[in-house]
Amino acid sequence: MDFKAAMDLGVAIALGMAAFGSAIGLGIAVSSAMGAISRQPEANNKIMMSLIIGCAFIEAITIYVLVFAFMYAGK
């Protein structure tokens, strides 16, 4: 296996792991936020704002790996 093939395989595995981790993290975050809202409905706005910011940070990980994949795809 040459360097290009190893790099392609590594990038594909890293992207898959990042997407899987991001999906698990988003599922846990949304589940916790919905549980918190159901227990305390008057805090809906604060919880949703924190959820949106947290989801953006979680998705950023996958986007960084995707950018890395595109960056190394041409090499």
Beta strands, then each sheet from edge to edge (+ up, - down):
end
